[in-house]
Amino acid sequence: MKLKLTLMLLAVASLIGTFASSAQAIGISINVGDRPYYNRGPFYWDGGHRWVWVQGHYGRHRHWMHGHYVRR
């Protein structure tokens, strides 16, 4: 009985060690910022006007304003 218990504890300890070492190999990457969500490029022409992409920024009360096109 003691031998079975010892072998079972040894098996559990080896499995925990295996998973713990593989878990250290996992990396997490978090990117903060506003990627250009435009689908026409940084600018385009429409109706004789040039539309330019304005990147996102924090507005009033720390509210995030997404990027958008404006007419120039």
Predicted model as a PDB file, atoms N, CA, C, CB and O in Angstrom, pLDDT in the B-factor column:
MODEL        1                                                                  
ATOM      1  N   MET A   1       0.812  -1.188   0.000  1.00 68.00           N  
ATOM      2  CA  MET A   1       0.000   0.000   0.000  1.00 68.00           C  
ATOM      3  C   MET A   1       0.861   1.260   0.000  1.00 68.00           C  
ATOM      4  CB  MET A   1      -0.927  -0.006   1.192  1.00 68.00           C  
ATOM      5  O   MET A   1       0.600   2.193  -0.760  1.00 68.00           O  
ATOM      6  N   LYS A   2       1.887   1.290   0.852  1.00 74.00           N  
ATOM      7  CA  LYS A   2       2.779   2.455   0.900  1.00 74.00           C  
ATOM      8  C   LYS A   2       3.524   2.623  -0.415  1.00 74.00           C  
ATOM      9  CB  LYS A   2       3.781   2.321   2.056  1.00 74.00           C  
ATOM     10  O   LYS A   2       3.765   3.748  -0.852  1.00 74.00           O  
ATOM     11  N   LEU A   3       3.891   1.511  -1.052  1.00 78.00           N  
ATOM     12  CA  LEU A   3       4.618   1.567  -2.319  1.00 78.00           C  
ATOM     13  C   LEU A   3       3.750   2.162  -3.415  1.00 78.00           C  
ATOM     14  CB  LEU A   3       5.096   0.172  -2.727  1.00 78.00           C  
ATOM     15  O   LEU A   3       4.224   2.977  -4.206  1.00 78.00           O  
ATOM     16  N   LYS A   4       2.474   1.759  -3.469  1.00 77.00           N  
ATOM     17  CA  LYS A   4       1.550   2.305  -4.468  1.00 77.00           C  
ATOM     18  C   LYS A   4       1.347   3.799  -4.255  1.00 77.00           C  
ATOM     19  CB  LYS A   4       0.199   1.574  -4.411  1.00 77.00           C  
ATOM     20  O   LYS A   4       1.338   4.568  -5.216  1.00 77.00           O  
ATOM     21  N   LEU A   5       1.185   4.206  -3.019  1.00 77.00           N  
ATOM     22  CA  LEU A   5       0.996   5.613  -2.709  1.00 77.00           C  
ATOM     23  C   LEU A   5       2.235   6.419  -3.080  1.00 77.00           C  
ATOM     24  CB  LEU A   5       0.670   5.794  -1.227  1.00 77.00           C  
ATOM     25  O   LEU A   5       2.122   7.514  -3.631  1.00 77.00           O  
ATOM     26  N   THR A   6       3.395   5.894  -2.787  1.00 82.00           N  
ATOM     27  CA  THR A   6       4.647   6.568  -3.120  1.00 82.00           C  
ATOM     28  C   THR A   6       4.807   6.690  -4.635  1.00 82.00           C  
ATOM     29  CB  THR A   6       5.843   5.811  -2.517  1.00 82.00           C  
ATOM     30  O   THR A   6       5.194   7.747  -5.133  1.00 82.00           O  
ATOM     31  N   LEU A   7       4.513   5.623  -5.363  1.00 79.00           N  
ATOM     32  CA  LEU A   7       4.614   5.657  -6.824  1.00 79.00           C  
ATOM     33  C   LEU A   7       3.608   6.638  -7.429  1.00 79.00           C  
ATOM     34  CB  LEU A   7       4.392   4.254  -7.405  1.00 79.00           C  
ATOM     35  O   LEU A   7       3.923   7.344  -8.387  1.00 79.00           O  
ATOM     36  N   MET A   8       2.409   6.678  -6.871  1.00 78.00           N  
ATOM     37  CA  MET A   8       1.403   7.599  -7.380  1.00 78.00           C  
ATOM     38  C   MET A   8       1.822   9.047  -7.123  1.00 78.00           C  
ATOM     39  CB  MET A   8       0.037   7.313  -6.735  1.00 78.00           C  
ATOM     40  O   MET A   8       1.683   9.891  -8.008  1.00 78.00           O  
ATOM     41  N   LEU A   9       2.325   9.343  -5.945  1.00 76.00           N  
ATOM     42  CA  LEU A   9       2.799  10.702  -5.643  1.00 76.00           C  
ATOM     43  C   LEU A   9       3.975  11.086  -6.528  1.00 76.00           C  
ATOM     44  CB  LEU A   9       3.200  10.815  -4.167  1.00 76.00           C  
ATOM     45  O   LEU A   9       4.080  12.235  -6.958  1.00 76.00           O  
ATOM     46  N   LEU A  10       4.855  10.136  -6.801  1.00 78.00           N  
ATOM     47  CA  LEU A  10       5.988  10.396  -7.692  1.00 78.00           C  
ATOM     48  C   LEU A  10       5.506  10.684  -9.112  1.00 78.00           C  
ATOM     49  CB  LEU A  10       6.959   9.200  -7.692  1.00 78.00           C  
ATOM     50  O   LEU A  10       6.042  11.567  -9.781  1.00 78.00           O  
ATOM     51  N   ALA A  11       4.504   9.947  -9.573  1.00 79.00           N  
ATOM     52  CA  ALA A  11       3.958  10.174 -10.911  1.00 79.00           C  
ATOM     53  C   ALA A  11       3.297  11.542 -11.015  1.00 79.00           C  
ATOM     54  CB  ALA A  11       2.952   9.080 -11.268  1.00 79.00           C  
ATOM     55  O   ALA A  11       3.480  12.256 -12.000  1.00 79.00           O  
ATOM     56  N   VAL A  12       2.529  11.901  -9.995  1.00 78.00           N  
ATOM     57  CA  VAL A  12       1.874  13.218  -9.985  1.00 78.00           C  
ATOM     58  C   VAL A  12       2.912  14.329  -9.951  1.00 78.00           C  
ATOM     59  CB  VAL A  12       0.921  13.345  -8.776  1.00 78.00           C  
ATOM     60  O   VAL A  12       2.767  15.328 -10.655  1.00 78.00           O  
ATOM     61  N   ALA A  13       3.948  14.173  -9.153  1.00 78.00           N  
ATOM     62  CA  ALA A  13       5.002  15.191  -9.068  1.00 78.00           C  
ATOM     63  C   ALA A  13       5.726  15.335 -10.401  1.00 78.00           C  
ATOM     64  CB  ALA A  13       6.006  14.837  -7.958  1.00 78.00           C  
ATOM     65  O   ALA A  13       6.069  16.449 -10.796  1.00 78.00           O  
ATOM     66  N   SER A  14       5.964  14.232 -11.096  1.00 78.00           N  
ATOM     67  CA  SER A  14       6.652  14.326 -12.389  1.00 78.00           C  
ATOM     68  C   SER A  14       5.758  14.988 -13.434  1.00 78.00           C  
ATOM     69  CB  SER A  14       7.083  12.930 -12.872  1.00 78.00           C  
ATOM     70  O   SER A  14       6.253  15.742 -14.272  1.00 78.00           O  
ATOM     71  N   LEU A  15       4.447  14.720 -13.401  1.00 73.00           N  
ATOM     72  CA  LEU A  15       3.529  15.388 -14.332  1.00 73.00           C  
ATOM     73  C   LEU A  15       3.461  16.888 -14.063  1.00 73.00           C  
ATOM     74  CB  LEU A  15       2.127  14.776 -14.230  1.00 73.00           C  
ATOM     75  O   LEU A  15       3.452  17.692 -14.996  1.00 73.00           O  
ATOM     76  N   ILE A  16       3.413  17.256 -12.795  1.00 76.00           N  
ATOM     77  CA  ILE A  16       3.387  18.682 -12.451  1.00 76.00           C  
ATOM     78  C   ILE A  16       4.665  19.357 -12.920  1.00 76.00           C  
ATOM     79  CB  ILE A  16       3.206  18.877 -10.930  1.00 76.00           C  
ATOM     80  O   ILE A  16       4.625  20.471 -13.442  1.00 76.00           O  
ATOM     81  N   GLY A  17       5.789  18.696 -12.740  1.00 67.00           N  
ATOM     82  CA  GLY A  17       7.058  19.253 -13.200  1.00 67.00           C  
ATOM     83  C   GLY A  17       7.101  19.398 -14.708  1.00 67.00           C  
ATOM     84  O   GLY A  17       7.658  20.367 -15.224  1.00 67.00           O  
ATOM     85  N   THR A  18       6.518  18.442 -15.420  1.00 67.00           N  
ATOM     86  CA  THR A  18       6.492  18.519 -16.889  1.00 67.00           C  
ATOM     87  C   THR A  18       5.645  19.688 -17.351  1.00 67.00           C  
ATOM     88  CB  THR A  18       5.956  17.213 -17.494  1.00 67.00           C  
ATOM     89  O   THR A  18       6.068  20.457 -18.214  1.00 67.00           O  
ATOM     90  N   PHE A  19       4.449  19.834 -16.785  1.00 63.00           N  
ATOM     91  CA  PHE A  19       3.583  20.926 -17.197  1.00 63.00           C  
ATOM     92  C   PHE A  19       4.117  22.277 -16.759  1.00 63.00           C  
ATOM     93  CB  PHE A  19       2.198  20.722 -16.646  1.00 63.00           C  
ATOM     94  O   PHE A  19       3.938  23.270 -17.464  1.00 63.00           O  
ATOM     95  N   ALA A  20       4.762  22.330 -15.621  1.00 59.00           N  
ATOM     96  CA  ALA A  20       5.306  23.599 -15.135  1.00 59.00           C  
ATOM     97  C   ALA A  20       6.435  24.070 -16.040  1.00 59.00           C  
ATOM     98  CB  ALA A  20       5.808  23.458 -13.684  1.00 59.00           C  
ATOM     99  O   ALA A  20       6.546  25.267 -16.305  1.00 59.00           O  
ATOM    100  N   SER A  21       7.270  23.167 -16.517  1.00 57.00           N  
ATOM    101  CA  SER A  21       8.370  23.587 -17.375  1.00 57.00           C  
ATOM    102  C   SER A  21       7.867  24.002 -18.749  1.00 57.00           C  
ATOM    103  CB  SER A  21       9.395  22.468 -17.509  1.00 57.00           C  
ATOM    104  O   SER A  21       8.434  24.910 -19.358  1.00 57.00           O  
ATOM    105  N   SER A  22       6.813  23.360 -19.255  1.00 54.00           N  
ATOM    106  CA  SER A  22       6.286  23.760 -20.561  1.00 54.00           C  
ATOM    107  C   SER A  22       5.490  25.053 -20.457  1.00 54.00           C  
ATOM    108  CB  SER A  22       5.409  22.651 -21.148  1.00 54.00           C  
ATOM    109  O   SER A  22       5.410  25.807 -21.427  1.00 54.00           O  
ATOM    110  N   ALA A  23       4.904  25.319 -19.301  1.00 52.00           N  
ATOM    111  CA  ALA A  23       4.142  26.553 -19.129  1.00 52.00           C  
ATOM    112  C   ALA A  23       5.066  27.768 -19.131  1.00 52.00           C  
ATOM    113  CB  ALA A  23       3.333  26.505 -17.826  1.00 52.00           C  
ATOM    114  O   ALA A  23       4.636  28.864 -19.490  1.00 52.00           O  
ATOM    115  N   GLN A  24       6.309  27.594 -18.742  1.00 59.00           N  
ATOM    116  CA  GLN A  24       7.240  28.713 -18.746  1.00 59.00           C  
ATOM    117  C   GLN A  24       7.621  29.114 -20.154  1.00 59.00           C  
ATOM    118  CB  GLN A  24       8.481  28.369 -17.956  1.00 59.00           C  
ATOM    119  O   GLN A  24       8.095  30.229 -20.369  1.00 59.00           O  
ATOM    120  N   ALA A  25       7.423  28.227 -21.120  1.00 62.00           N  
ATOM    121  CA  ALA A  25       7.804  28.520 -22.496  1.00 62.00           C  
ATOM    122  C   ALA A  25       6.752  29.354 -23.216  1.00 62.00           C  
ATOM    123  CB  ALA A  25       8.043  27.233 -23.253  1.00 62.00           C  
ATOM    124  O   ALA A  25       7.016  29.856 -24.309  1.00 62.00           O  
ATOM    125  N   ILE A  26       5.576  29.512 -22.638  1.00 70.00           N  
ATOM    126  CA  ILE A  26       4.501  30.267 -23.268  1.00 70.00           C  
ATOM    127  C   ILE A  26       4.740  31.748 -23.021  1.00 70.00           C  
ATOM    128  CB  ILE A  26       3.108  29.827 -22.726  1.00 70.00           C  
ATOM    129  O   ILE A  26       5.016  32.153 -21.892  1.00 70.00           O  
ATOM    130  N   GLY A  27       4.634  32.563 -24.075  1.00 73.00           N  
ATOM    131  CA  GLY A  27       4.814  34.002 -23.951  1.00 73.00           C  
ATOM    132  C   GLY A  27       3.522  34.741 -24.258  1.00 73.00           C  
ATOM    133  O   GLY A  27       2.713  34.284 -25.066  1.00 73.00           O  
ATOM    134  N   ILE A  28       3.334  35.865 -23.621  1.00 76.00           N  
ATOM    135  CA  ILE A  28       2.155  36.691 -23.845  1.00 76.00           C  
ATOM    136  C   ILE A  28       2.627  38.048 -24.333  1.00 76.00           C  
ATOM    137  CB  ILE A  28       1.287  36.823 -22.549  1.00 76.00           C  
ATOM    138  O   ILE A  28       3.535  38.644 -23.753  1.00 76.00           O  
ATOM    139  N   SER A  29       2.014  38.530 -25.392  1.00 75.00           N  
ATOM    140  CA  SER A  29       2.362  39.831 -25.947  1.00 75.00           C  
ATOM    141  C   SER A  29       1.114  40.695 -26.004  1.00 75.00           C  
ATOM    142  CB  SER A  29       2.998  39.688 -27.354  1.00 75.00           C  
ATOM    143  O   SER A  29       0.090  40.283 -26.549  1.00 75.00           O  
ATOM    144  N   ILE A  30       1.202  41.896 -25.439  1.00 70.00           N  
ATOM    145  CA  ILE A  30       0.082  42.832 -25.447  1.00 70.00           C  
ATOM    146  C   ILE A  30       0.551  44.106 -26.133  1.00 70.00           C  
ATOM    147  CB  ILE A  30      -0.441  43.124 -23.994  1.00 70.00           C  
ATOM    148  O   ILE A  30       1.528  44.722 -25.707  1.00 70.00           O  
ATOM    149  N   ASN A  31      -0.143  44.500 -27.193  1.00 67.00           N  
ATOM    150  CA  ASN A  31       0.173  45.729 -27.906  1.00 67.00           C  
ATOM    151  C   ASN A  31      -0.856  46.789 -27.565  1.00 67.00           C  
ATOM    152  CB  ASN A  31       0.225  45.490 -29.428  1.00 67.00           C  
ATOM    153  O   ASN A  31      -2.060  46.541 -27.612  1.00 67.00           O  
ATOM    154  N   VAL A  32      -0.374  47.959 -27.225  1.00 66.00           N  
ATOM    155  CA  VAL A  32      -1.261  49.055 -26.895  1.00 66.00           C  
ATOM    156  C   VAL A  32      -1.076  50.119 -27.954  1.00 66.00           C  
ATOM    157  CB  VAL A  32      -0.982  49.615 -25.467  1.00 66.00           C  
ATOM    158  O   VAL A  32       0.050  50.484 -28.292  1.00 66.00           O  
ATOM    159  N   GLY A  33      -2.167  50.609 -28.468  1.00 64.00           N  
ATOM    160  CA  GLY A  33      -2.097  51.647 -29.489  1.00 64.00           C  
ATOM    161  C   GLY A  33      -3.230  51.488 -30.478  1.00 64.00           C  
ATOM    162  O   GLY A  33      -4.019  50.547 -30.398  1.00 64.00           O  
ATOM    163  N   ASP A  34      -3.300  52.401 -31.392  1.00 57.00           N  
ATOM    164  CA  ASP A  34      -4.350  52.394 -32.392  1.00 57.00           C  
ATOM    165  C   ASP A  34      -3.734  52.067 -33.735  1.00 57.00           C  
ATOM    166  CB  ASP A  34      -5.095  53.747 -32.437  1.00 57.00           C  
ATOM    167  O   ASP A  34      -3.066  52.903 -34.342  1.00 57.00           O  
ATOM    168  N   ARG A  35      -3.957  50.870 -34.187  1.00 61.00           N  
ATOM    169  CA  ARG A  35      -3.469  50.512 -35.511  1.00 61.00           C  
ATOM    170  C   ARG A  35      -4.315  51.243 -36.538  1.00 61.00           C  
ATOM    171  CB  ARG A  35      -3.512  48.968 -35.739  1.00 61.00           C  
ATOM    172  O   ARG A  35      -5.480  51.542 -36.275  1.00 61.00           O  
ATOM    173  N   PRO A  36      -3.756  51.534 -37.694  1.00 59.00           N  
ATOM    174  CA  PRO A  36      -4.569  52.201 -38.718  1.00 59.00           C  
ATOM    175  C   PRO A  36      -5.648  51.252 -39.236  1.00 59.00           C  
ATOM    176  CB  PRO A  36      -3.680  52.694 -39.888  1.00 59.00           C  
ATOM    177  O   PRO A  36      -5.345  50.260 -39.898  1.00 59.00           O  
ATOM    178  N   TYR A  37      -6.885  51.558 -38.937  1.00 68.00           N  
ATOM    179  CA  TYR A  37      -7.999  50.723 -39.362  1.00 68.00           C  
ATOM    180  C   TYR A  37      -8.512  51.138 -40.736  1.00 68.00           C  
ATOM    181  CB  TYR A  37      -9.125  50.790 -38.340  1.00 68.00           C  
ATOM    182  O   TYR A  37      -9.573  50.690 -41.170  1.00 68.00           O  
ATOM    183  N   TYR A  38      -7.767  51.982 -41.407  1.00 71.00           N  
ATOM    184  CA  TYR A  38      -8.236  52.443 -42.707  1.00 71.00           C  
ATOM    185  C   TYR A  38      -8.161  51.322 -43.736  1.00 71.00           C  
ATOM    186  CB  TYR A  38      -7.417  53.648 -43.174  1.00 71.00           C  
ATOM    187  O   TYR A  38      -7.324  50.424 -43.650  1.00 71.00           O  
ATOM    188  N   ASN A  39      -9.055  51.402 -44.703  1.00 74.00           N  
ATOM    189  CA  ASN A  39      -9.055  50.420 -45.768  1.00 74.00           C  
ATOM    190  C   ASN A  39      -8.711  51.048 -47.110  1.00 74.00           C  
ATOM    191  CB  ASN A  39     -10.398  49.738 -45.844  1.00 74.00           C  
ATOM    192  O   ASN A  39      -8.647  50.338 -48.114  1.00 74.00           O  
ATOM    193  N   ARG A  40      -8.490  52.343 -47.156  1.00 77.00           N  
ATOM    194  CA  ARG A  40      -8.135  53.036 -48.392  1.00 77.00           C  
ATOM    195  C   ARG A  40      -6.709  53.575 -48.370  1.00 77.00           C  
ATOM    196  CB  ARG A  40      -9.100  54.169 -48.641  1.00 77.00           C  
ATOM    197  O   ARG A  40      -6.267  54.173 -49.351  1.00 77.00           O  
ATOM    198  N   GLY A  41      -5.993  53.381 -47.294  1.00 81.00           N  
ATOM    199  CA  GLY A  41      -4.643  53.909 -47.180  1.00 81.00           C  
ATOM    200  C   GLY A  41      -4.628  55.146 -46.308  1.00 81.00           C  
ATOM    201  O   GLY A  41      -5.667  55.532 -45.770  1.00 81.00           O  
ATOM    202  N   PRO A  42      -3.464  55.784 -46.153  1.00 86.00           N  
ATOM    203  CA  PRO A  42      -3.389  56.958 -45.280  1.00 86.00           C  
ATOM    204  C   PRO A  42      -4.154  58.161 -45.835  1.00 86.00           C  
ATOM    205  CB  PRO A  42      -1.940  57.340 -45.060  1.00 86.00           C  
ATOM    206  O   PRO A  42      -4.484  59.081 -45.087  1.00 86.00           O  
ATOM    207  N   PHE A  43      -4.438  58.163 -47.142  1.00 88.00           N  
ATOM    208  CA  PHE A  43      -5.270  59.217 -47.725  1.00 88.00           C  
ATOM    209  C   PHE A  43      -5.873  58.699 -49.030  1.00 88.00           C  
ATOM    210  CB  PHE A  43      -4.439  60.524 -47.973  1.00 88.00           C  
ATOM    211  O   PHE A  43      -5.402  57.717 -49.605  1.00 88.00           O  
ATOM    212  N   TYR A  44      -6.927  59.382 -49.482  1.00 90.00           N  
ATOM    213  CA  TYR A  44      -7.534  59.055 -50.772  1.00 90.00           C  
ATOM    214  C   TYR A  44      -8.278  60.283 -51.277  1.00 90.00           C  
ATOM    215  CB  TYR A  44      -8.497  57.824 -50.654  1.00 90.00           C  
ATOM    216  O   TYR A  44      -8.569  61.206 -50.516  1.00 90.00           O  
ATOM    217  N   TRP A  45      -8.583  60.282 -52.578  1.00 92.00           N  
ATOM    218  CA  TRP A  45      -9.303  61.381 -53.224  1.00 92.00           C  
ATOM    219  C   TRP A  45     -10.737  60.938 -53.484  1.00 92.00           C  
ATOM    220  CB  TRP A  45      -8.602  61.814 -54.553  1.00 92.00           C  
ATOM    221  O   TRP A  45     -10.983  59.825 -53.949  1.00 92.00           O  
ATOM    222  N   ASP A  46     -11.687  61.835 -53.175  1.00 91.00           N  
ATOM    223  CA  ASP A  46     -13.083  61.545 -53.456  1.00 91.00           C  
ATOM    224  C   ASP A  46     -13.810  62.860 -53.692  1.00 91.00           C  
ATOM    225  CB  ASP A  46     -13.737  60.743 -52.294  1.00 91.00           C  
ATOM    226  O   ASP A  46     -13.803  63.737 -52.828  1.00 91.00           O  
ATOM    227  N   GLY A  47     -14.433  63.004 -54.846  1.00 90.00           N  
ATOM    228  CA  GLY A  47     -15.207  64.209 -55.162  1.00 90.00           C  
ATOM    229  C   GLY A  47     -14.365  65.468 -55.199  1.00 90.00           C  
ATOM    230  O   GLY A  47     -14.864  66.547 -54.880  1.00 90.00           O  
ATOM    231  N   GLY A  48     -13.096  65.360 -55.582  1.00 92.00           N  
ATOM    232  CA  GLY A  48     -12.221  66.522 -55.653  1.00 92.00           C  
ATOM    233  C   GLY A  48     -11.617  66.923 -54.314  1.00 92.00           C  
ATOM    234  O   GLY A  48     -10.906  67.924 -54.230  1.00 92.00           O  
ATOM    235  N   HIS A  49     -11.892  66.160 -53.276  1.00 93.00           N  
ATOM    236  CA  HIS A  49     -11.348  66.456 -51.950  1.00 93.00           C  
ATOM    237  C   HIS A  49     -10.399  65.349 -51.529  1.00 93.00           C  
ATOM    238  CB  HIS A  49     -12.480  66.623 -50.910  1.00 93.00           C  
ATOM    239  O   HIS A  49     -10.583  64.183 -51.879  1.00 93.00           O  
ATOM    240  N   ARG A  50      -9.382  65.735 -50.771  1.00 93.00           N  
ATOM    241  CA  ARG A  50      -8.441  64.761 -50.229  1.00 93.00           C  
ATOM    242  C   ARG A  50      -8.862  64.416 -48.801  1.00 93.00           C  
ATOM    243  CB  ARG A  50      -6.978  65.309 -50.267  1.00 93.00           C  
ATOM    244  O   ARG A  50      -8.988  65.301 -47.954  1.00 93.00           O  
ATOM    245  N   TRP A  51      -9.077  63.128 -48.540  1.00 92.00           N  
ATOM    246  CA  TRP A  51      -9.427  62.637 -47.225  1.00 92.00           C  
ATOM    247  C   TRP A  51      -8.185  62.036 -46.596  1.00 92.00           C  
ATOM    248  CB  TRP A  51     -10.578  61.603 -47.296  1.00 92.00           C  
ATOM    249  O   TRP A  51      -7.537  61.174 -47.190  1.00 92.00           O  
ATOM    250  N   VAL A  52      -7.847  62.496 -45.375  1.00 91.00           N  
ATOM    251  CA  VAL A  52      -6.624  62.090 -44.684  1.00 91.00           C  
ATOM    252  C   VAL A  52      -6.997  61.355 -43.405  1.00 91.00           C  
ATOM    253  CB  VAL A  52      -5.720  63.317 -44.370  1.00 91.00           C  
ATOM    254  O   VAL A  52      -7.931  61.740 -42.702  1.00 91.00           O  
ATOM    255  N   TRP A  53      -6.249  60.286 -43.113  1.00 89.00           N  
ATOM    256  CA  TRP A  53      -6.486  59.500 -41.903  1.00 89.00           C  
ATOM    257  C   TRP A  53      -5.916  60.221 -40.689  1.00 89.00           C  
ATOM    258  CB  TRP A  53      -5.865  58.096 -42.034  1.00 89.00           C  
ATOM    259  O   TRP A  53      -4.761  60.646 -40.704  1.00 89.00           O  
ATOM    260  N   VAL A  54      -6.720  60.359 -39.640  1.00 88.00           N  
ATOM    261  CA  VAL A  54      -6.296  60.928 -38.364  1.00 88.00           C  
ATOM    262  C   VAL A  54      -6.243  59.774 -37.370  1.00 88.00           C  
ATOM    263  CB  VAL A  54      -7.271  62.080 -37.873  1.00 88.00           C  
ATOM    264  O   VAL A  54      -7.228  59.058 -37.194  1.00 88.00           O  
ATOM    265  N   GLN A  55      -5.100  59.594 -36.724  1.00 85.00           N  
ATOM    266  CA  GLN A  55      -4.936  58.490 -35.785  1.00 85.00           C  
ATOM    267  C   GLN A  55      -5.799  58.686 -34.546  1.00 85.00           C  
ATOM    268  CB  GLN A  55      -3.472  58.348 -35.385  1.00 85.00           C  
ATOM    269  O   GLN A  55      -6.197  59.801 -34.209  1.00 85.00           O  
ATOM    270  N   GLY A  56      -6.076  57.573 -33.879  1.00 85.00           N  
ATOM    271  CA  GLY A  56      -6.856  57.632 -32.652  1.00 85.00           C  
ATOM    272  C   GLY A  56      -6.110  58.352 -31.538  1.00 85.00           C  
ATOM    273  O   GLY A  56      -4.881  58.427 -31.535  1.00 85.00           O  
ATOM    274  N   HIS A  57      -6.878  58.878 -30.595  1.00 86.00           N  
ATOM    275  CA  HIS A  57      -6.288  59.616 -29.481  1.00 86.00           C  
ATOM    276  C   HIS A  57      -7.266  59.625 -28.312  1.00 86.00           C  
ATOM    277  CB  HIS A  57      -5.921  61.067 -29.903  1.00 86.00           C  
ATOM    278  O   HIS A  57      -8.439  59.288 -28.466  1.00 86.00           O  
ATOM    279  N   TYR A  58      -6.768  60.013 -27.146  1.00 88.00           N  
ATOM    280  CA  TYR A  58      -7.628  60.145 -25.976  1.00 88.00           C  
ATOM    281  C   TYR A  58      -8.270  61.518 -26.000  1.00 88.00           C  
ATOM    282  CB  TYR A  58      -6.831  59.928 -24.659  1.00 88.00           C  
ATOM    283  O   TYR A  58      -7.590  62.537 -26.120  1.00 88.00           O  
ATOM    284  N   GLY A  59      -9.594  61.530 -25.885  1.00 86.00           N  
ATOM    285  CA  GLY A  59     -10.334  62.785 -25.861  1.00 86.00           C  
ATOM    286  C   GLY A  59     -10.609  63.220 -24.439  1.00 86.00           C  
ATOM    287  O   GLY A  59      -9.828  62.961 -23.523  1.00 86.00           O  
ATOM    288  N   ARG A  60     -11.741  63.890 -24.277  1.00 88.00           N  
ATOM    289  CA  ARG A  60     -12.118  64.372 -22.954  1.00 88.00           C  
ATOM    290  C   ARG A  60     -12.406  63.208 -22.014  1.00 88.00           C  
ATOM    291  CB  ARG A  60     -13.338  65.290 -23.047  1.00 88.00           C  
ATOM    292  O   ARG A  60     -12.950  62.185 -22.430  1.00 88.00           O  
ATOM    293  N   HIS A  61     -12.048  63.364 -20.783  1.00 89.00           N  
ATOM    294  CA  HIS A  61     -12.303  62.375 -19.726  1.00 89.00           C  
ATOM    295  C   HIS A  61     -11.665  61.027 -20.038  1.00 89.00           C  
ATOM    296  CB  HIS A  61     -13.803  62.195 -19.524  1.00 89.00           C  
ATOM    297  O   HIS A  61     -12.208  59.982 -19.678  1.00 89.00           O  
ATOM    298  N   ARG A  62     -10.518  61.048 -20.705  1.00 86.00           N  
ATOM    299  CA  ARG A  62      -9.753  59.837 -21.028  1.00 86.00           C  
ATOM    300  C   ARG A  62     -10.583  58.825 -21.823  1.00 86.00           C  
ATOM    301  CB  ARG A  62      -9.240  59.186 -19.745  1.00 86.00           C  
ATOM    302  O   ARG A  62     -10.451  57.617 -21.630  1.00 86.00           O  
ATOM    303  N   HIS A  63     -11.437  59.328 -22.716  1.00 88.00           N  
ATOM    304  CA  HIS A  63     -12.242  58.470 -23.581  1.00 88.00           C  
ATOM    305  C   HIS A  63     -11.504  58.301 -24.905  1.00 88.00           C  
ATOM    306  CB  HIS A  63     -13.674  59.068 -23.805  1.00 88.00           C  
ATOM    307  O   HIS A  63     -11.107  59.290 -25.521  1.00 88.00           O  
ATOM    308  N   TRP A  64     -11.315  57.048 -25.353  1.00 86.00           N  
ATOM    309  CA  TRP A  64     -10.553  56.775 -26.562  1.00 86.00           C  
ATOM    310  C   TRP A  64     -11.376  57.092 -27.802  1.00 86.00           C  
ATOM    311  CB  TRP A  64     -10.097  55.318 -26.588  1.00 86.00           C  
ATOM    312  O   TRP A  64     -12.488  56.589 -27.965  1.00 86.00           O  
ATOM    313  N   MET A  65     -10.823  57.927 -28.672  1.00 87.00           N  
ATOM    314  CA  MET A  65     -11.446  58.272 -29.957  1.00 87.00           C  
ATOM    315  C   MET A  65     -10.721  57.482 -31.036  1.00 87.00           C  
ATOM    316  CB  MET A  65     -11.383  59.827 -30.244  1.00 87.00           C  
ATOM    317  O   MET A  65      -9.515  57.646 -31.216  1.00 87.00           O  
ATOM    318  N   HIS A  66     -11.434  56.637 -31.749  1.00 85.00           N  
ATOM    319  CA  HIS A  66     -10.820  55.838 -32.803  1.00 85.00           C  
ATOM    320  C   HIS A  66     -10.419  56.720 -33.977  1.00 85.00           C  
ATOM    321  CB  HIS A  66     -11.777  54.733 -33.269  1.00 85.00           C  
ATOM    322  O   HIS A  66     -10.950  57.815 -34.164  1.00 85.00           O  
ATOM    323  N   GLY A  67      -9.477  56.223 -34.757  1.00 86.00           N  
ATOM    324  CA  GLY A  67      -9.044  56.959 -35.934  1.00 86.00           C  
ATOM    325  C   GLY A  67     -10.166  57.094 -36.949  1.00 86.00           C  
ATOM    326  O   GLY A  67     -11.085  56.276 -36.987  1.00 86.00           O  
ATOM    327  N   HIS A  68     -10.081  58.145 -37.781  1.00 87.00           N  
ATOM    328  CA  HIS A  68     -11.110  58.386 -38.777  1.00 87.00           C  
ATOM    329  C   HIS A  68     -10.530  59.250 -39.891  1.00 87.00           C  
ATOM    330  CB  HIS A  68     -12.353  59.060 -38.140  1.00 87.00           C  
ATOM    331  O   HIS A  68      -9.439  59.804 -39.755  1.00 87.00           O  
ATOM    332  N   TYR A  69     -11.256  59.359 -40.978  1.00 89.00           N  
ATOM    333  CA  TYR A  69     -10.849  60.213 -42.094  1.00 89.00           C  
ATOM    334  C   TYR A  69     -11.449  61.602 -41.931  1.00 89.00           C  
ATOM    335  CB  TYR A  69     -11.277  59.596 -43.444  1.00 89.00           C  
ATOM    336  O   TYR A  69     -12.587  61.750 -41.486  1.00 89.00           O  
ATOM    337  N   VAL A  70     -10.667  62.623 -42.299  1.00 92.00           N  
ATOM    338  CA  VAL A  70     -11.163  63.997 -42.345  1.00 92.00           C  
ATOM    339  C   VAL A  70     -10.845  64.568 -43.707  1.00 92.00           C  
ATOM    340  CB  VAL A  70     -10.541  64.871 -41.215  1.00 92.00           C  
ATOM    341  O   VAL A  70      -9.865  64.183 -44.345  1.00 92.00           O  
ATOM    342  N   ARG A  71     -11.690  65.502 -44.150  1.00 93.00           N  
ATOM    343  CA  ARG A  71     -11.479  66.135 -45.455  1.00 93.00           C  
ATOM    344  C   ARG A  71     -10.491  67.283 -45.319  1.00 93.00           C  
ATOM    345  CB  ARG A  71     -12.817  66.642 -46.045  1.00 93.00           C  
ATOM    346  O   ARG A  71     -10.638  68.133 -44.441  1.00 93.00           O  
ATOM    347  N   ARG A  72      -9.495  67.311 -46.177  1.00 88.00           N  
ATOM    348  CA  ARG A  72      -8.495  68.397 -46.155  1.00 88.00           C  
ATOM    349  C   ARG A  72      -8.558  69.183 -47.440  1.00 88.00           C  
ATOM    350  CB  ARG A  72      -7.072  67.841 -45.945  1.00 88.00           C  
ATOM    351  O   ARG A  72      -7.799  70.136 -47.617  1.00 88.00           O  
TER     352      ARG A  72                                                      
ENDMDL                                                                          
END                                                                             
